[in-house]
Amino acid sequence: MARFNDYIKRKENEYGKKFDASELASQFIPFFNSHERVKVQFPYGETLTGTIGVTTGWKPVFLLMRTRRSIGSPYTLHSKDKIVAVKEENKYREL
């Protein structure tokens, strides 16, 4: 939880009372901290892989970062999205 907690403290210092972490879905926090590659299933049926990142600003959301060199992503993650597998060595292990 260290990376996530550091992020929250940094943003609270930056934005003060305006900072709102309510859109950060808790199921993604362990994977944000660990940098593990995951497979995410979206409610509309699409399943994509990547790592978990976070947007900047006073009301952040988690992002699915598709590659290591990604600096942004159109895939925002919310509470209805779910992680269905985690990459271990060269294969994804279903959760």
N, CA, C and O atoms as a GROMACS GRO file, in nm:
protein
  380
    1MET      N    1   0.081  -0.121   0.000
    1MET     CA    2   0.000   0.000   0.000
    1MET      C    3   0.085   0.127   0.000
    1MET      O    4   0.031   0.237  -0.009
    2ALA      N    5   0.216   0.114   0.010
    2ALA     CA    6   0.303   0.230   0.024
    2ALA      C    7   0.292   0.324  -0.096
    2ALA      O    8   0.280   0.445  -0.078
    3ARG      N    9   0.297   0.270  -0.216
    3ARG     CA   10   0.294   0.356  -0.335
    3ARG      C   11   0.163   0.432  -0.343
    3ARG      O   12   0.162   0.552  -0.371
    4PHE      N   13   0.051   0.364  -0.318
    4PHE     CA   14  -0.080   0.429  -0.323
    4PHE      C   15  -0.092   0.534  -0.213
    4PHE      O   16  -0.139   0.645  -0.237
    5ASN      N   17  -0.051   0.498  -0.092
    5ASN     CA   18  -0.059   0.593   0.020
    5ASN      C   19   0.027   0.716  -0.005
    5ASN      O   20  -0.014   0.827   0.026
    6ASP      N   21   0.146   0.696  -0.061
    6ASP     CA   22   0.232   0.809  -0.096
    6ASP      C   23   0.165   0.899  -0.199
    6ASP      O   24   0.172   1.021  -0.191
    7TYR      N   25   0.101   0.836  -0.296
    7TYR     CA   26   0.030   0.911  -0.400
    7TYR      C   27  -0.081   0.997  -0.338
    7TYR      O   28  -0.094   1.115  -0.369
    8ILE      N   29  -0.161   0.936  -0.250
    8ILE     CA   30  -0.273   1.007  -0.187
    8ILE      C   31  -0.220   1.126  -0.104
    8ILE      O   32  -0.273   1.236  -0.113
    9LYS      N   33  -0.118   1.102  -0.024
    9LYS     CA   34  -0.061   1.211   0.058
    9LYS      C   35  -0.009   1.325  -0.029
    9LYS      O   36  -0.031   1.442   0.001
   10ARG      N   37   0.060   1.289  -0.138
   10ARG     CA   38   0.116   1.390  -0.228
   10ARG      C   39   0.004   1.475  -0.290
   10ARG      O   40   0.017   1.598  -0.299
   11LYS      N   41  -0.104   1.410  -0.332
   11LYS     CA   42  -0.214   1.483  -0.396
   11LYS      C   43  -0.294   1.565  -0.295
   11LYS      O   44  -0.343   1.673  -0.328
   12GLU      N   45  -0.308   1.514  -0.171
   12GLU     CA   46  -0.376   1.593  -0.067
   12GLU      C   47  -0.297   1.719  -0.036
   12GLU      O   48  -0.355   1.825  -0.014
   13ASN      N   49  -0.164   1.708  -0.034
   13ASN     CA   50  -0.080   1.826  -0.012
   13ASN      C   51  -0.091   1.923  -0.129
   13ASN      O   52  -0.090   2.045  -0.109
   14GLU      N   53  -0.102   1.870  -0.248
   14GLU     CA   54  -0.107   1.953  -0.368
   14GLU      C   55  -0.241   2.025  -0.384
   14GLU      O   56  -0.244   2.144  -0.416
   15TYR      N   57  -0.353   1.953  -0.361
   15TYR     CA   58  -0.486   2.009  -0.387
   15TYR      C   59  -0.566   2.045  -0.262
   15TYR      O   60  -0.669   2.111  -0.273
   16GLY      N   61  -0.520   2.002  -0.145
   16GLY     CA   62  -0.592   2.033  -0.022
   16GLY      C   63  -0.729   1.968  -0.017
   16GLY      O   64  -0.746   1.853  -0.056
   17LYS      N   65  -0.828   2.044   0.031
   17LYS     CA   66  -0.964   1.990   0.048
   17LYS      C   67  -1.034   1.963  -0.085
   17LYS      O   68  -1.134   1.890  -0.088
   18LYS      N   69  -0.985   2.019  -0.192
   18LYS     CA   70  -1.045   1.996  -0.324
   18LYS      C   71  -1.019   1.853  -0.374
   18LYS      O   72  -1.097   1.801  -0.454
   19PHE      N   73  -0.912   1.790  -0.327
   19PHE     CA   74  -0.876   1.655  -0.372
   19PHE      C   75  -0.987   1.556  -0.337
   19PHE      O   76  -1.036   1.554  -0.224
   20ASP      N   77  -1.027   1.474  -0.436
   20ASP     CA   78  -1.137   1.378  -0.419
   20ASP      C   79  -1.094   1.244  -0.478
   20ASP      O   80  -1.086   1.230  -0.600
   21ALA      N   81  -1.068   1.146  -0.393
   21ALA     CA   82  -1.023   1.013  -0.438
   21ALA      C   83  -1.139   0.915  -0.451
   21ALA      O   84  -1.116   0.794  -0.458
   22SER      N   85  -1.263   0.962  -0.454
   22SER     CA   86  -1.380   0.873  -0.454
   22SER      C   87  -1.392   0.788  -0.580
   22SER      O   88  -1.458   0.684  -0.577
   23GLU      N   89  -1.331   0.828  -0.691
   23GLU     CA   90  -1.339   0.751  -0.816
   23GLU      C   91  -1.229   0.645  -0.827
   23GLU      O   92  -1.224   0.573  -0.927
   24LEU      N   93  -1.142   0.634  -0.728
   24LEU     CA   94  -1.036   0.533  -0.731
   24LEU      C   95  -1.090   0.402  -0.675
   24LEU      O   96  -1.100   0.384  -0.554
   25ALA      N   97  -1.125   0.310  -0.764
   25ALA     CA   98  -1.186   0.181  -0.726
   25ALA      C   99  -1.084   0.096  -0.649
   25ALA      O  100  -0.974   0.070  -0.697
   26SER      N  101  -1.123   0.054  -0.530
   26SER     CA  102  -1.030  -0.013  -0.437
   26SER      C  103  -0.975  -0.145  -0.489
   26SER      O  104  -0.866  -0.185  -0.446
   27GLN      N  105  -1.044  -0.215  -0.578
   27GLN     CA  106  -0.994  -0.344  -0.626
   27GLN      C  107  -0.865  -0.331  -0.708
   27GLN      O  108  -0.796  -0.430  -0.730
   28PHE      N  109  -0.833  -0.210  -0.753
   28PHE     CA  110  -0.713  -0.189  -0.834
   28PHE      C  111  -0.591  -0.146  -0.753
   28PHE      O  112  -0.480  -0.146  -0.806
   29ILE      N  113  -0.609  -0.111  -0.627
   29ILE     CA  114  -0.498  -0.060  -0.545
   29ILE      C  115  -0.382  -0.159  -0.533
   29ILE      O  116  -0.268  -0.118  -0.554
   30PRO      N  117  -0.405  -0.288  -0.501
   30PRO     CA  118  -0.290  -0.380  -0.490
   30PRO      C  119  -0.210  -0.391  -0.619
   30PRO      O  120  -0.088  -0.408  -0.614
   31PHE      N  121  -0.275  -0.382  -0.732
   31PHE     CA  122  -0.207  -0.396  -0.861
   31PHE      C  123  -0.140  -0.265  -0.903
   31PHE      O  124  -0.042  -0.268  -0.976
   32PHE      N  125  -0.192  -0.153  -0.857
   32PHE     CA  126  -0.124  -0.024  -0.875
   32PHE      C  127   0.007  -0.026  -0.798
   32PHE      O  128   0.110   0.022  -0.847
   33ASN      N  129   0.004  -0.081  -0.676
   33ASN     CA  130   0.124  -0.088  -0.592
   33ASN      C  131   0.228  -0.185  -0.646
   33ASN      O  132   0.348  -0.157  -0.639
   34SER      N  133   0.185  -0.297  -0.701
   34SER     CA  134   0.277  -0.404  -0.741
   34SER      C  135   0.331  -0.392  -0.884
   34SER      O  136   0.429  -0.458  -0.917
   35HIS      N  137   0.269  -0.310  -0.967
   35HIS     CA  138   0.308  -0.296  -1.109
   35HIS      C  139   0.288  -0.426  -1.188
   35HIS      O  140   0.345  -0.440  -1.297
   36GLU      N  141   0.210  -0.519  -1.138
   36GLU     CA  142   0.186  -0.645  -1.211
   36GLU      C  143   0.101  -0.620  -1.334
   36GLU      O  144   0.015  -0.532  -1.335
   37ARG      N  145   0.126  -0.698  -1.439
   37ARG     CA  146   0.039  -0.695  -1.556
   37ARG      C  147  -0.087  -0.773  -1.523
   37ARG      O  148  -0.081  -0.881  -1.465
   38VAL      N  149  -0.201  -0.717  -1.561
   38VAL     CA  150  -0.330  -0.778  -1.530
   38VAL      C  151  -0.417  -0.783  -1.655
   38VAL      O  152  -0.391  -0.715  -1.754
   39LYS      N  153  -0.519  -0.866  -1.648
   39LYS     CA  154  -0.619  -0.873  -1.752
   39LYS      C  155  -0.748  -0.819  -1.691
   39LYS      O  156  -0.796  -0.871  -1.590
   40VAL      N  157  -0.804  -0.715  -1.753
   40VAL     CA  158  -0.924  -0.648  -1.699
   40VAL      C  159  -1.041  -0.673  -1.792
   40VAL      O  160  -1.030  -0.659  -1.914
   41GLN      N  161  -1.154  -0.710  -1.732
   41GLN     CA  162  -1.277  -0.729  -1.810
   41GLN      C  163  -1.368  -0.609  -1.784
   41GLN      O  164  -1.398  -0.576  -1.669
   42PHE      N  165  -1.412  -0.545  -1.892
   42PHE     CA  166  -1.499  -0.430  -1.883
   42PHE      C  167  -1.645  -0.476  -1.892
   42PHE      O  168  -1.670  -0.582  -1.950
   43PRO      N  169  -1.740  -0.402  -1.837
   43PRO     CA  170  -1.881  -0.443  -1.837
   43PRO      C  171  -1.939  -0.465  -1.976
   43PRO      O  172  -2.033  -0.543  -1.991
   44TYR      N  173  -1.886  -0.398  -2.078
   44TYR     CA  174  -1.938  -0.412  -2.214
   44TYR      C  175  -1.879  -0.533  -2.286
   44TYR      O  176  -1.907  -0.554  -2.404
   45GLY      N  177  -1.797  -0.615  -2.215
   45GLY     CA  178  -1.750  -0.741  -2.270
   45GLY      C  179  -1.605  -0.747  -2.314
   45GLY      O  180  -1.550  -0.856  -2.327
   46GLU      N  181  -1.542  -0.634  -2.338
   46GLU     CA  182  -1.403  -0.633  -2.383
   46GLU      C  183  -1.309  -0.670  -2.269
   46GLU      O  184  -1.331  -0.629  -2.155
   47THR      N  185  -1.204  -0.746  -2.299
   47THR     CA  186  -1.101  -0.782  -2.202
   47THR      C  187  -0.967  -0.736  -2.257
   47THR      O  188  -0.929  -0.771  -2.369
   48LEU      N  189  -0.894  -0.656  -2.177
   48LEU     CA  190  -0.765  -0.600  -2.218
   48LEU      C  191  -0.661  -0.624  -2.110
   48LEU      O  192  -0.694  -0.645  -1.993
   49THR      N  193  -0.533  -0.621  -2.150
   49THR     CA  194  -0.424  -0.640  -2.055
   49THR      C  195  -0.342  -0.513  -2.041
   49THR      O  196  -0.341  -0.428  -2.131
   50GLY      N  197  -0.273  -0.501  -1.928
   50GLY     CA  198  -0.185  -0.388  -1.904
   50GLY      C  199  -0.154  -0.376  -1.756
   50GLY      O  200  -0.182  -0.467  -1.678
   51THR      N  201  -0.096  -0.263  -1.718
   51THR     CA  202  -0.069  -0.234  -1.578
   51THR      C  203  -0.161  -0.121  -1.534
   51THR      O  204  -0.222  -0.054  -1.617
   52ILE      N  205  -0.171  -0.102  -1.404
   52ILE     CA  206  -0.261  -0.001  -1.349
   52ILE      C  207  -0.184   0.129  -1.325
   52ILE      O  208  -0.082   0.131  -1.256
   53GLY      N  209  -0.234   0.237  -1.382
   53GLY     CA  210  -0.180   0.370  -1.360
   53GLY      C  211  -0.289   0.459  -1.303
   53GLY      O  212  -0.398   0.410  -1.271
   54VAL      N  213  -0.262   0.587  -1.291
   54VAL     CA  214  -0.360   0.679  -1.234
   54VAL      C  215  -0.349   0.814  -1.305
   54VAL      O  216  -0.241   0.855  -1.347
   55THR      N  217  -0.462   0.881  -1.318
   55THR     CA  218  -0.462   1.013  -1.381
   55THR      C  219  -0.410   1.118  -1.283
   55THR      O  220  -0.400   1.094  -1.163
   56THR      N  221  -0.377   1.234  -1.337
   56THR     CA  222  -0.336   1.346  -1.252
   56THR      C  223  -0.460   1.430  -1.223
   56THR      O  224  -0.567   1.405  -1.278
   57GLY      N  225  -0.445   1.528  -1.140
   57GLY     CA  226  -0.556   1.618  -1.114
   57GLY      C  227  -0.619   1.596  -0.978
   57GLY      O  228  -0.578   1.509  -0.902
   58TRP      N  229  -0.721   1.678  -0.948
   58TRP     CA  230  -0.781   1.677  -0.815
   58TRP      C  231  -0.885   1.568  -0.797
   58TRP      O  232  -0.923   1.539  -0.683
   59LYS      N  233  -0.933   1.504  -0.906
   59LYS     CA  234  -1.028   1.392  -0.895
   59LYS      C  235  -0.979   1.279  -0.986
   59LYS      O  236  -1.030   1.261  -1.096
   60PRO      N  237  -0.879   1.202  -0.939
   60PRO     CA  238  -0.816   1.100  -1.024
   60PRO      C  239  -0.901   0.973  -1.041
   60PRO      O  240  -0.990   0.945  -0.962
   61VAL      N  241  -0.869   0.899  -1.147
   61VAL     CA  242  -0.922   0.765  -1.170
   61VAL      C  243  -0.807   0.675  -1.212
   61VAL      O  244  -0.705   0.723  -1.261
   62PHE      N  245  -0.823   0.545  -1.191
   62PHE     CA  246  -0.722   0.451  -1.237
   62PHE      C  247  -0.733   0.434  -1.388
   62PHE      O  248  -0.841   0.447  -1.445
   63LEU      N  249  -0.619   0.404  -1.450
   63LEU     CA  250  -0.610   0.381  -1.594
   63LEU      C  251  -0.551   0.244  -1.621
   63LEU      O  252  -0.473   0.192  -1.540
   64LEU      N  253  -0.587   0.184  -1.734
   64LEU     CA  254  -0.520   0.063  -1.780
   64LEU      C  255  -0.414   0.106  -1.880
   64LEU      O  256  -0.446   0.149  -1.990
   65MET      N  257  -0.288   0.093  -1.840
   65MET     CA  258  -0.175   0.132  -1.924
   65MET      C  259  -0.136   0.010  -2.007
   65MET      O  260  -0.087  -0.089  -1.952
   66ARG      N  261  -0.158   0.015  -2.137
   66ARG     CA  262  -0.144  -0.103  -2.223
   66ARG      C  263   0.001  -0.150  -2.241
   66ARG      O  264   0.025  -0.270  -2.248
   67THR      N  265   0.098  -0.058  -2.247
   67THR     CA  266   0.238  -0.097  -2.266
   67THR      C  267   0.325  -0.027  -2.162
   67THR      O  268   0.281   0.066  -2.095
   68ARG      N  269   0.449  -0.072  -2.150
   68ARG     CA  270   0.542  -0.008  -2.056
   68ARG      C  271   0.574   0.135  -2.094
   68ARG      O  272   0.601   0.218  -2.007
   69ARG      N  273   0.572   0.165  -2.221
   69ARG     CA  274   0.608   0.300  -2.265
   69ARG      C  275   0.487   0.394  -2.274
   69ARG      O  276   0.502   0.508  -2.317
   70SER      N  277   0.369   0.348  -2.233
   70SER     CA  278   0.249   0.432  -2.234
   70SER      C  279   0.264   0.550  -2.140
   70SER      O  280   0.316   0.536  -2.029
   71ILE      N  281   0.220   0.667  -2.184
   71ILE     CA  282   0.219   0.785  -2.098
   71ILE      C  283   0.077   0.833  -2.071
   71ILE      O  284   0.056   0.934  -2.004
   72GLY      N  285  -0.019   0.761  -2.122
   72GLY     CA  286  -0.160   0.792  -2.102
   72GLY      C  287  -0.243   0.675  -2.152
   72GLY      O  288  -0.189   0.580  -2.208
   73SER      N  289  -0.374   0.682  -2.132
   73SER     CA  290  -0.460   0.573  -2.175
   73SER      C  291  -0.604   0.620  -2.186
   73SER      O  292  -0.649   0.702  -2.106
   74PRO      N  293  -0.678   0.571  -2.286
   74PRO     CA  294  -0.820   0.602  -2.295
   74PRO      C  295  -0.904   0.509  -2.207
   74PRO      O  296  -1.026   0.527  -2.197
   75TYR      N  297  -0.841   0.409  -2.144
   75TYR     CA  298  -0.914   0.309  -2.067
   75TYR      C  299  -0.916   0.344  -1.919
   75TYR      O  300  -0.824   0.309  -1.845
   76THR      N  301  -1.021   0.414  -1.876
   76THR     CA  302  -1.035   0.446  -1.734
   76THR      C  303  -1.101   0.329  -1.664
   76THR      O  304  -1.187   0.262  -1.721
   77LEU      N  305  -1.061   0.305  -1.539
   77LEU     CA  306  -1.110   0.190  -1.463
   77LEU      C  307  -1.202   0.237  -1.350
   77LEU      O  308  -1.171   0.331  -1.277
   78HIS      N  309  -1.316   0.169  -1.339
   78HIS     CA  310  -1.416   0.205  -1.239
   78HIS      C  311  -1.456   0.080  -1.160
   78HIS      O  312  -1.408  -0.029  -1.188
   79SER      N  313  -1.543   0.096  -1.064
   79SER     CA  314  -1.580  -0.014  -0.974
   79SER      C  315  -1.647  -0.131  -1.046
   79SER      O  316  -1.642  -0.243  -0.996
   80LYS      N  317  -1.709  -0.108  -1.162
   80LYS     CA  318  -1.774  -0.218  -1.235
   80LYS      C  319  -1.677  -0.300  -1.318
   80LYS      O  320  -1.710  -0.411  -1.361
   81ASP      N  321  -1.557  -0.250  -1.341
   81ASP     CA  322  -1.454  -0.323  -1.414
   81ASP      C  323  -1.389  -0.421  -1.317
   81ASP      O  324  -1.378  -0.392  -1.198
   82LYS      N  325  -1.345  -0.536  -1.368
   82LYS     CA  326  -1.283  -0.630  -1.275
   82LYS      C  327  -1.160  -0.697  -1.334
   82LYS      O  328  -1.150  -0.720  -1.455
   83ILE      N  329  -1.067  -0.727  -1.244
   83ILE     CA  330  -0.945  -0.797  -1.284
   83ILE      C  331  -0.976  -0.946  -1.285
   83ILE      O  332  -1.020  -1.002  -1.185
   84VAL      N  333  -0.951  -1.009  -1.400
   84VAL     CA  334  -0.983  -1.151  -1.413
   84VAL      C  335  -0.860  -1.240  -1.415
   84VAL      O  336  -0.872  -1.362  -1.399
   85ALA      N  337  -0.740  -1.181  -1.434
   85ALA     CA  338  -0.617  -1.261  -1.436
   85ALA      C  339  -0.496  -1.172  -1.407
   85ALA      O  340  -0.499  -1.051  -1.428
   86VAL      N  341  -0.390  -1.237  -1.358
   86VAL     CA  342  -0.263  -1.170  -1.329
   86VAL      C  343  -0.153  -1.245  -1.402
   86VAL      O  344  -0.153  -1.368  -1.404
   87LYS      N  345  -0.060  -1.173  -1.462
   87LYS     CA  346   0.048  -1.237  -1.537
   87LYS      C  347   0.154  -1.288  -1.441
   87LYS      O  348   0.206  -1.214  -1.358
   88GLU      N  349   0.186  -1.415  -1.455
   88GLU     CA  350   0.294  -1.480  -1.378
   88GLU      C  351   0.386  -1.547  -1.478
   88GLU      O  352   0.345  -1.638  -1.550
   89GLU      N  353   0.509  -1.504  -1.482
   89GLU     CA  354   0.607  -1.547  -1.581
   89GLU      C  355   0.552  -1.516  -1.720
   89GLU      O  356   0.540  -1.398  -1.753
   90ASN      N  357   0.519  -1.615  -1.802
   90ASN     CA  358   0.473  -1.587  -1.938
   90ASN      C  359   0.325  -1.617  -1.959
   90ASN      O  360   0.277  -1.614  -2.072
   91LYS      N  361   0.251  -1.647  -1.852
   91LYS     CA  362   0.111  -1.683  -1.865
   91LYS      C  363   0.027  -1.601  -1.769
   91LYS      O  364   0.075  -1.552  -1.666
   92TYR      N  365  -0.102  -1.585  -1.803
   92TYR     CA  366  -0.195  -1.520  -1.714
   92TYR      C  367  -0.263  -1.624  -1.628
   92TYR      O  368  -0.315  -1.724  -1.678
   93ARG      N  369  -0.263  -1.601  -1.497
   93ARG     CA  370  -0.330  -1.689  -1.401
   93ARG      C  371  -0.465  -1.628  -1.370
   93ARG      O  372  -0.474  -1.515  -1.322
   94GLU      N  373  -0.570  -1.705  -1.397
   94GLU     CA  374  -0.706  -1.659  -1.370
   94GLU      C  375  -0.727  -1.641  -1.220
   94GLU      O  376  -0.677  -1.720  -1.140
   95LEU      N  377  -0.802  -1.539  -1.184
   95LEU     CA  378  -0.835  -1.516  -1.042
   95LEU      C  379  -0.971  -1.572  -1.008
   95LEU      O  380  -1.015  -1.561  -0.894
   0.00000   0.00000   0.00000
